[in-house]
Amino acid sequence: MNLRDFRIGWRLLVNEPDYSLAAAIERYLAGNVEHVAIGYRALLFALFMAFTIALIAVARHAWIAMHIHPIHVLIS
């Protein structure tokens, strides 16, 4: 445990504010946040697209593998 870890732990223990650059940027941008309600349809669409792309990739690899002659694989 070095001195830096001790200081971070002490800040967490006594709730001392963090004066790091990241905390300053977060406080500066906190007023500019807009919360948008995301619908379940967008998440379902993203999941569907991810599965579709994965299925296309698997089918493509299987198609290529089926057309490779076994002797060429064994030689190389």
Wavefront OBJ file of the C-alpha trace (Angstrom):
o trace
v 0.000 0.000 0.000
v 1.536 3.259 -1.060
v 0.790 6.815 -0.002
v -1.556 7.450 -2.937
v -3.760 4.474 -1.997
v -3.856 5.708 1.577
v -4.981 9.181 0.490
v -7.744 7.763 -1.717
v -8.932 5.506 1.093
v -8.865 8.403 3.559
v -10.994 10.543 1.203
v -13.554 7.766 0.999
v -13.538 7.311 4.769
v -14.038 10.968 5.729
v -16.044 11.982 2.629
v -13.446 14.573 1.664
v -14.229 15.956 -1.788
v -12.105 14.697 -4.635
v -10.270 17.533 -6.357
v -9.028 15.554 -9.310
v -9.431 16.701 -12.900
v -12.065 14.045 -13.604
v -14.193 15.198 -10.684
v -13.882 18.821 -11.790
v -14.972 17.955 -15.322
v -17.872 15.908 -13.993
v -19.056 18.803 -11.822
v -18.686 21.221 -14.756
v -20.728 19.052 -17.126
v -23.347 17.939 -14.590
v -25.715 20.780 -15.483
v -25.673 19.916 -19.184
v -27.055 16.412 -18.840
v -30.334 15.582 -20.485
v -32.061 12.428 -19.411
v -33.887 10.730 -22.234
v -36.239 7.892 -21.525
v -35.118 5.002 -23.700
v -37.832 2.631 -24.704
v -37.601 -1.117 -24.560
v -37.972 -1.252 -28.339
v -34.549 0.286 -28.906
v -32.915 -2.286 -26.640
v -34.765 -5.143 -28.301
v -33.790 -3.840 -31.735
v -30.123 -3.637 -30.704
v -30.253 -7.177 -29.329
v -31.943 -8.426 -32.507
v -29.326 -6.753 -34.700
v -26.464 -8.192 -32.642
v -27.894 -11.705 -32.930
v -28.560 -11.251 -36.643
v -25.001 -10.147 -37.350
v -23.619 -13.012 -35.267
v -25.838 -15.489 -37.128
v -24.693 -14.145 -40.502
v -21.046 -14.439 -39.426
v -21.523 -18.021 -38.226
v -23.343 -18.983 -41.433
v -20.609 -17.419 -43.580
v -17.846 -19.242 -41.730
v -19.747 -22.524 -41.905
v -20.356 -22.064 -45.647
v -16.658 -21.402 -46.267
v -15.643 -24.365 -44.100
v -17.983 -26.688 -45.993
v -16.374 -25.759 -49.302
v -12.765 -26.346 -48.248
v -11.397 -29.663 -49.451
v -10.176 -31.757 -46.488
v -6.941 -32.652 -48.240
v -5.991 -28.964 -48.552
v -6.519 -28.488 -44.839
v -4.389 -31.510 -43.990
v -1.573 -30.431 -46.298
v -1.349 -26.864 -44.983
l 1 2 3 4 5 6 7 8 9 10 11 12 13 14 15 16 17 18 19 20 21 22 23 24 25 26 27 28 29 30 31 32 33 34 35 36 37 38 39 40 41 42 43 44 45 46 47 48 49 50 51 52 53 54 55 56 57 58 59 60 61 62 63 64 65 66 67 68 69 70 71 72 73 74 75 76
